Amino acid sequence: MEKVSTDRAPPVAGPYSQAIKEGGFVYVSGQIPVDPATGKVPEAIQDQARQALENLKNVIEASGSTMGDVVKVTVFLADMGAFPEVNAVYSEFFSEPYPARSCIGASALPKGVKIEIDAVARSR
C-alpha cells in the first residue's frame, strides 16, 4: 500500500490519506471544494463542483494517473436540485467513455460545503 499526497489539494482533516495506491488502483478520498492555496470555499455550486473536481484531479495526478484513468466516481450533494449544474461542470473534467458514477444526496457535508467527490482510478 502506498500513500499519495499533494499540497495541490486540501490537507486531510483526520486519520486518513488523500489517496492510496493498491492492487493496480488509486483510491481517492472525498475531495471538498476548499482552495488549497487560500483555504476558501466558493459560494456557487458550479464553482464548488469545479474546485472539488480540480482537487480530485490534482490528487489523481500526484499518484501518476490521469482523469482518463478514473473508473468510478461518487458525488455527494447537499441539494440534489443542483444535479444539472454539477453535470455541466463534471463534463469539463471527463469524456467518453465516462467513468461509472453514483450521486448521493447528503444531509450535511464537511465544513458546510455543497459537494464532495471521491474516485477510484487505474494506477500507472
N, C-alpha and C positions, 0 to 999 in steps of 0.2 A: 504494500500500500504506500502511495506517495502523496504527500500533501502538496497542494497547489495554492499559491497566494500571490497577490499583486497589490500594489498601492494604487492601481488604476481602478479599483473598486473599493467600496466602503470596508473598513476593517470589521472583523467579526465582533459580535457583541456578547459572546458567550462561549461555552465549551464545544465549539465546532470549527470546521475548516471551511474556507471559501469553496474549496473543491478537493476531491480525492480522485486520484488515478488508480484504477484497479481492474484487473481482468479485461483489459482492452477497451475500457470505457473511462470517461471522466464524468463524475457525479458532482454537479454544481449546486451548492446550497442556494436557497432562495435569495434573490437579489431585490432589494427595495430601491426606490428612486432617490437615494442620497447621493449628491455630487461628492465624490471622494476628495476633491480639491477644496471645497468650501464647507462641506457638511450640511448644505442647504437642500431642501426638498422643493421642487417646483409645485405650483398650485394646480394647474390644469391637468386633467387625466392624460391628455395626449403627451404632455411634457413629462409627466411621471412615467408613462409607459416607455417613452424614448430613453429616459435616464436609466430605468431598470434594465432595459434591453442592452443599453451601452455597457452597463456594469457587467451584465451576463457575458457579453461579447468579450470584454476585457479579461475576465476570469478564464473563459474558454481559450482565448489566445495565449494567456500566460501558461496554459497547460501544453501548448504546442499544437492544439487543434484549431479549427475554424468554425464559424457558424454553419458552414456547409456540412460539418460532421455531426451536427445535432440530430439525434434520432427521436427524442421525446422532450416535450416541454409541458410544464404545468403552470398555468396562470391563475393567481388568486386575486379576485376583485372584490373590493368592499361594496361596489354597486354594479350589479350585473347589467344595469342600463347603459353602462359605459362600453359594453361589448363591441359595438360598431366602431367607436373611436379607437379602441385598443387594436382591433383587427387592422385598421388602416395603418397604424404605426408598425404593427407586427410585420406587415407585408414589406416594410422597408428593410427589414433585417433577415428575412427568409425568402427563399424562392423554391420553385418546384424541383424535386419532389419535397413538399413541406414535411417537417417532422410530425410525428404523431403528437396530439395535444389534448390536454384536458383543461377545462376552465371551471373554476370552483368559486362560488360566492362565499365570501368570508365575512363574518360579522365584525371582525376587527383585525387589523394588521399592525406589525410593529411600528412604533413612532407615529401612529395615526395615518399612515400612508394609504393610498387608494389601490395600490397594486404591488404584488410580489411575484417574481417569476423564478422558477428553477428549471434545470435541464439535465439531460444525460446526452453525452456526445461520444462518438468513437474517439479513442485515443490514438494519437500519431506518434 
